[in-house]
Amino acid sequence: MTQSGPPLTPAQSVALDLYVEHLEEAAFLYEQRRHGLLDDPDLAWMDLADTEDRLEAHLDALVLGGDLALALCRERVEEGDAGELYAALCVCCRQQRKDLLVAALDSVEADDEERVLAVRDALASDLPDAWADTLTDWLSHGDVWRQRVVAYVIGSRRIAVAPRLVAALPEAAPDAVPDLLRALGRVGTDAERSAIWSYVRHEHAAVREAATLALLRLGGQAAVKHAAVHIPAPWAMLLLGVSGGAEHRAAIHAHAAAEGATPDGLLALGLLGDPQSVALFLDSLQDPALAEAAALALHLLTGADLDEDVFVPEEIDEDELFDDELEAFRRGEVPTRPDGEPFGTTRTRLSQDREAWGAWWEGQKGRFQSGLRYRLGEPCTPTSVVRALESKRMPRKMRQLLSEELIIRYSAGAYFEADAAVAAQGRGLGEAKRQVAQHDPPFQPGRWYLAGRLLTG
């Protein structure tokens, strides 16, 4: 740390070394979680709790470090890498040092995506409630990256400033508009629907998607028809998966028959959950480009735990090969370890074997009734959606879609985010369960719902 005051005492020097270690460890754990563990196929979402607990312990130690640790954080806010910026900014927020937040924002370049992400994550996690007004002021006066960060934090923290978001939309940079609409879908009310509707036919697909999703989250049932118009756009099919009815299942099937299935179309059909889609899923297992999505769609509908072990080769860096190994590699030979085994790991995944799934379906299809929706092998209810959200099987992308389904179809789960800390996800799931239990009349298993209302016809 740069020394600008009186010399440190021996005890302070020892303490500072410890704070440096805490900061570096917190930075490492943040980077590991954000850029590796969140989407590691071998980890379930709850497996991140240990990493998050360790990260919290290091941050707590820095908070307890007082002025000496805060001075270190002040320096790393301006000069540290993305992980150090995240850790230092969390500490500054917990110490109520708004001046250091301003310094952090001034030190970030718009094209430094890693540091921008670190600021966003730190504020979403630790922004003091009292700073909300200062944050929302940047909607009107900040550049595009600040607008995007602020919009994300508003949505993630559910800060009730929907009118400020609407006011910012007309003058917002185009790249920030989807983020503002995303936030409106989380904190808006009926009063904001008309403002959002003006963006559903926007020239940019990202804006159309964000506006449509925001309307669906706010109970705008007409937005389903708008999404259907945009088949086969991936975003449109996925939003229909969490909001559409039987007619939309038919429309996605018709596109697959005419143009070929797509991964997002298969996932949408898995979310819709009609057993009539199983034949398409089974056929798609034979296409390597579709097999992963087809297997997940089958599991989502049936709940069957069919596993297989697969060898995943390690990516080869040619610069690390000896000349004879490099020559062999370029001839198509795979380098091996001294024991003769290739470099790589064996992992367990949902089976992509057409015969295994076909045999399972032949033995179990009598349990499934065409026309009803199924989730994990039972007629779909919000409770089964929550079960899927809690499942170790579901990747983060699918869990976020399931959380959208929970609020769009059943008006529950409004406080859940799939990239939040494990403890926060647990609280969101608990609140969703309470909301579902209070619904009167109870939801009918397997029936089609939108905005908490039973769809007929």
LOKOL-129384 format. One line per 5 residues: their letters; for each residue x, z, y of C-alpha. Coordinates in steps of 0.001 Angstrom, whole numbers, plus 500000, padded with zeros to 6 digits. Last residue first. Example, Ala and Ser with C-alpha at 12.3 -4.5 7.8 and 13.67 -1.06 7.14 Angstrom:
BEGIN
SA = 513670:507140:498940  512300:507800:495500 .
***
This chain:
BEGIN
GTLLR = 439895:475739:476991  440405:479195:478367  443451:480860:479897  443328:484663:479876  444432:486195:483174 .
GALYW = 447512:488317:483792  449064:485723:486078  448839:483156:483267  447838:483887:479701  447570:481930:476431 .
RGPQF = 446388:483858:473394  448571:484988:470498  447630:488652:470671  444831:489497:473145  446120:491432:476169 .
PPDHQ = 444508:494840:476630  441543:495068:479039  442836:496763:481099  446583:496658:481659  448161:500123:481873 .
AVQRK = 450288:499740:478744  451757:496493:480086  452864:498128:483333  454453:501046:481482  456334:498690:479165 .
AEGLG = 457594:496700:482131  458839:499902:483806  460834:500783:480696  462277:497283:480543  463405:497508:484151 .
RGQAA = 464976:500916:483573  466864:499584:480550  468033:496587:482535  469370:498935:485212  471299:500939:482597 .
VAADA = 472753:497745:481091  473973:496525:484468  472117:493540:485894  472696:489981:484668  469329:489706:482894 .
EFYAG = 467316:490896:485897  464185:493057:485506  462171:494583:488345  458986:492502:488087  458513:493244:484395 .
ASYRI = 454750:492771:484309  452264:490274:485748  451442:489025:482204  452097:485287:482259  454422:484903:485242 .
ILEES = 455903:488425:485089  456763:488471:481401  457600:484770:481323  460228:485233:484041  461780:488051:481993 .
LLQRM = 461805:485776:478955  463592:483104:480984  466230:485642:482030  466633:486690:478393  467056:483067:477362 .
KRPMR = 469896:482485:479804  471529:485789:478815  471712:484985:475123  469088:486536:472818  470080:487852:469414 .
KSELA = 470640:491501:470276  466933:491746:471008  465640:493901:473873  464244:490915:475757  462671:489698:472502 .
RVVST = 460997:493068:472033  459797:492880:475648  458181:489521:474860  456624:491104:471761  455072:493800:473942 .
PTCPE = 453821:491186:476388  451872:489721:473484  452626:486765:471217  451167:486566:467743  453946:487814:465440 .
GLRYR = 457073:486204:463996  459513:486833:466819  457041:485477:469377  454063:483382:468368  451427:481512:470377 .
LGSQF = 448153:480604:468689  446877:477060:468291  448182:476611:464754  448069:479802:462715  451260:481235:461236 .
RGKQG = 451418:483462:458165  450964:480501:455806  454242:479119:457140  456282:481726:455271  457632:480161:452068 .
EWWAG = 457844:476626:453354  459353:477921:456578  462171:479765:454814  463013:476708:452701  463116:474486:455782 .
WAERD = 465314:476970:457628  467873:477055:454832  467718:473275:454294  468185:472430:457974  471236:474694:458318 .
QSLRT = 471823:475718:461953  471951:479378:461027  471978:481882:463843  475577:482881:464428  478379:484837:462776 .
RTTGF = 481937:484263:463932  485160:483215:462243  488184:482992:464517  490796:480408:465419  494303:479188:464615 .
PEGDP = 494429:477362:461292  495514:479224:458144  498837:478296:456564  500180:481847:456370  502676:481063:459153 .
RTPVE = 499719:480135:461383  498467:476574:461548  498572:473640:463950  495730:471112:463407  496813:467590:462417 .
GRRFA = 495311:464737:464424  498450:462640:464922  498782:464207:468359  498916:467601:466696  501699:466459:464375 .
ELEDD = 503830:465334:467317  503105:468545:469156  504051:470624:466128  507361:468739:465744  508141:469183:469449 .
FLEDE = 507219:472865:469513  503771:473711:470842  503044:475970:473834  502641:473120:476346  500079:471495:474053 .
DIEEP = 497665:474378:474603  495339:474352:471586  491839:475771:471877  491266:478130:468985  489072:476718:466253 .
VFVDE = 485677:478394:465713  485007:478929:462002  481350:479420:461195  479520:482191:459350  475789:481700:458877 .
DLDAG = 472744:483754:459701  468995:483450:459133  467233:486298:460916  463644:485019:461015  461703:486093:464123 .
TLLHL = 459465:483054:463701  459005:481720:467240  462184:482919:468930  464168:482367:465736  463012:478765:465515 .
ALAAA = 463739:478170:469217  467221:479664:468782  467925:477370:465829  466643:474319:467732  468780:475139:470781 .
EALAP = 471924:475408:468628  471094:472282:466617  470408:469926:469508  473778:468261:470171  474756:468566:466504 .
DQLSD = 471584:466652:465487  470339:467691:462026  468814:470894:463407  466545:468665:465505  464428:467780:462450 .
LFLAV = 463695:471441:461807  462805:472096:465447  460481:469072:465510  458684:470314:462392  458398:473803:463937 .
SQPDG = 456609:472596:467063  453104:472839:465563  453823:476579:465151  453078:477047:468879  455557:479397:470569 .
LLGLA = 455506:478228:474170  458933:479821:474456  460221:477824:471492  458711:474705:473044  460654:475370:476246 .
LLGDP = 463820:475943:474219  463302:472604:472488  462772:470826:475816  465894:472449:477208  467979:471216:474268 .
TAGEA = 466549:467673:474518  464323:465758:472115  464177:461980:472088  462670:459467:474510  459222:458663:473119 .
AAHAH = 458702:461394:470533  460455:463994:472684  458319:462992:475678  455153:463345:473634  456257:466745:472363 .
IAARH = 456800:467936:475945  453314:466724:476880  451708:468343:473816  453294:471700:474617  452015:471186:478145 .
EAGGS = 448464:470770:476876  448772:474015:474908  449442:476010:478057  452256:476393:480539  453916:479364:482252 .
VGLLL = 457167:480372:480558  457789:477126:478665  456424:475167:481600  459271:476598:483657  461729:475410:480996 .
MAWPA = 460215:471923:480967  460366:471610:484749  463957:472850:484982  465105:470326:482369  463500:467375:484212 .
PIHVA = 461416:465518:481610  458772:466337:482935  458400:466598:486714  454609:466278:486956  454254:469265:484632 .
AHKVA = 456005:471495:487162  453392:470657:489803  450574:471414:487405  452088:474856:486744  452385:475453:490502 .
AQGGL = 448588:475575:490692  448715:479040:489113  450426:480630:492112  450727:484172:490777  453711:485259:492872 .
RLLAL = 456164:484626:490027  454727:481123:489628  455157:480451:493344  458802:481545:493260  459438:479406:490169 .
TAAER = 458005:476341:491887  460004:476933:495058  463258:477469:493157  462752:474344:491034  461823:472138:493970 .
VAAHE = 464844:473421:495918  467225:472730:493035  465673:469278:492573  466507:468197:496125  464051:465909:497947 .
HRVYS = 461570:468729:498497  458156:468386:496914  457740:472078:496113  459184:473089:499493  456032:473242:501642 .
WIASR = 454448:475427:498970  456849:478261:499815  455447:478703:503323  451894:478690:501967  452778:481323:499370 .
EADTG = 454250:483817:501824  451073:485816:502552  450306:486149:498842  453353:488390:498585  457120:487918:498567 .
VRGLA = 459858:490205:497251  460934:488515:494015  459763:484941:494504  460930:485203:498099  464454:485968:496868 .
RLLDP = 464536:482795:494788  463222:480866:497793  466090:482144:499941  468570:481240:497200  467117:477737:496830 .
VADPA = 467388:477246:500646  471064:478258:500916  472562:474877:499981  470329:473144:502522  471634:475335:505381 .
AEPLA = 468856:477510:506731  467093:476615:509982  463574:476242:508566  464054:478971:505900  465162:481910:508056 .
AVLRP = 461676:482834:509266  460395:482843:505679  463209:485167:504610  462539:487501:507536  458837:487579:506635 .
AVAIR = 459753:488558:503025  461778:491613:504055  460852:494075:501304  464262:494644:499699  463800:493981:495971 .
RSGIV = 467441:494900:495220  468054:491673:493300  466034:489543:495693  467536:490970:498866  471021:490867:497328 .
YAVVR = 470653:487213:496365  469335:486273:499807  472205:488109:501492  474813:486335:499362  473260:482924:499966 .
QRWVD = 472954:483504:503691  476539:484706:503807  477701:481571:502011  475757:479337:504390  477013:480834:507649 .
GHSLW = 475517:483973:509149  473311:484373:512210  469759:484102:510928  470050:485539:507444  472916:487729:508652 .
DTLTD = 470434:490052:510354  469068:490797:506874  472222:492713:505964  472208:494824:509114  468588:495760:508472 .
AWADP = 469323:496687:504842  472230:498965:505741  470251:502207:505374  469522:501408:501741  473229:501611:500954 .
LDSAL = 474473:498445:499208  475964:499462:495864  475100:497046:493054  473754:493991:494845  476378:494561:497526 .
ADRVA = 479231:494622:495010  477912:491594:493120  477563:489460:496248  480969:490437:497592  482592:489609:494235 .
LVREE = 480751:486275:494066  482094:485337:497499  485566:486362:496356  485342:484101:493307  483841:481188:495233 .
DDAEV = 486619:480983:497804  485170:477944:499625  483449:480030:502312  486604:482015:503057  486283:485777:502849 .
SDLAA = 488165:488044:505276  485355:488334:507834  482952:489493:505128  485351:492187:504017  485944:493385:507570 .
VLLDK = 482181:493685:508077  481928:495720:504881  484825:497860:506099  482923:498696:509277  479898:499674:507169 .
RQQRC = 481823:502577:505661  479092:504636:503948  481530:506069:501358  479502:504557:498535  479566:501209:500333 .
CVCLA = 483323:501400:500858  483815:502275:497189  481790:499269:496060  483787:497124:498514  487083:498253:496988 .
AYLEG = 485949:497476:493461  484629:494021:494338  487611:493142:496512  489969:494237:493741  488198:491920:491308 .
ADGEE = 488253:488999:493736  491937:489356:494624  493054:491824:497249  494048:491214:500873  491139:492155:503130 .
VRERC = 489140:494491:500933  492389:495482:499225  493720:497110:502413  490516:499021:503136  490398:500098:499488 .
LALAL = 493859:501671:499764  492810:503476:502932  489697:504669:501104  491825:506112:498298  493828:508154:500800 .
DGGLV = 490755:509112:502815  488806:510589:499918  489961:510215:496321  486552:511271:495014  485263:507778:495758 .
LADLH = 488253:506300:493928  487603:508454:490861  483953:507417:490898  484990:503756:490920  487235:504312:487887 .
AELRD = 484466:506109:485992  481955:503404:486902  484175:500695:485405  484488:502703:482193  480713:503071:482019 .
ETDAL = 480270:499336:482641  482685:498443:479851  480905:500811:477455  477464:499507:478447  478427:495874:477819 .
DMWAL = 477331:496129:474185  473727:496398:475395  473650:492644:476076  474746:491786:472555  478271:490502:472073 .
DPDDL = 479569:487699:469832  478152:484929:472012  480129:486202:475024  477999:485309:478043  478212:488496:480089 .
LGHRR = 481502:489488:478401  483779:486861:479868  483624:486050:483576  481565:488900:484994  482452:491606:482480 .
QEYLF = 486175:490884:482290  486444:490401:486052  484728:493741:486684  486850:495491:484061  490069:494117:485570 .
AAEEL = 489092:495148:489101  488164:498650:487940  491520:498929:486159  493379:497747:489264  491514:500192:491481 .
HEVYL = 492057:503138:489129  495771:502299:488821  496139:502060:492592  494319:505380:492870  496754:506987:490415 .
DLAVS = 499762:505681:492339  498181:507061:495505  497836:510503:493928  501518:510555:492994  502470:509486:496509 .
QAPTL = 500121:512078:497997  501766:514843:495951  505233:513715:497062  504056:513781:500690  503284:510464:502295 .
PPGSQ = 505178:509396:505379  503182:509412:508635  500923:506439:509291  501227:502661:508828  502372:502373:505183 .
TM = 501263:499167:503485  500000:500000:500000 .
***
